Amino acid sequence: KQEVTQIPAALSVPEGENLVLNCSFTDSAIYNLQWFRQDPGKGLTSLLLIQSSQREQTSGRLNASLDKSSGRSTLYIAASQPGDSATYLCAVSTGNQFYFGTGTSLTVIP
Amino acid sequence: DAGVIQSPRHEVTEMGQEVTLRCKPISGHNSLFWYRQTMMRGLELLIYFNNNVPIDDSGMPEDRFSAKMPNASFSTLKIQPSEPRDSAVYFCASSLGENTIYFGEGSWLTVV
């Protein structure tokens, strides 16, 4: 069974810093990997989707990379802002199934 | 599209009562998922449907939990009887194939 791990569980950084969130998975046979953001009291919002054939995806200040062979993905956030404070989850898809990590809670301090 | 729509958004019920959560997936999506989220266990997949057929219900915790999808635009998750340990946020999500999965805003359940 696919297992997804995210480290660290929580992260606190001063505003303006660049940061990296990590996601690892045990089975490299994936279709894609997604990064989500969850604000308190809300559902999950998809940030970036990387297909298994891709190495990275970018959206604004966000850049996600994927190394299937090593079972790792990173989410890079440039010039962090207080509005980036949220929980970030990664999920891998193995067809119709999605496996989620436990998330990294990010706090950006003004 | 309005996105995945869940109801109720919040429910407080007494132990032993029946709880029914409802979900309307995004039109055209062929997969529907029910997840439960708690602080202790994170996001857990309870069951998912493909083309209205339950494919994997191994995540359903007990026989007290049941889910149905009578048509492509509606699904229910029922808990009967409810217990305090069922208190959690229940998310419905839908997708088309292995593309992006979209989540509803969740149903916040408190069983007292």
Interface residues (C-beta under 8 A of the other chain):
Chain A: Y31 N32 Q34 F36 G41 K42 G43 L44 T45 S46 L49 L89 A91 S93 G95 N96 Q97 F98 Y99 F100 G101 T102 G103
Chain B: V4 S31 F33 Y35 G42 L43 L45 Y48 N50 I55 D56 F91 A93 S95 G97 E98 N99 T100 I101 Y102 F103 G104 E105 G106 W108
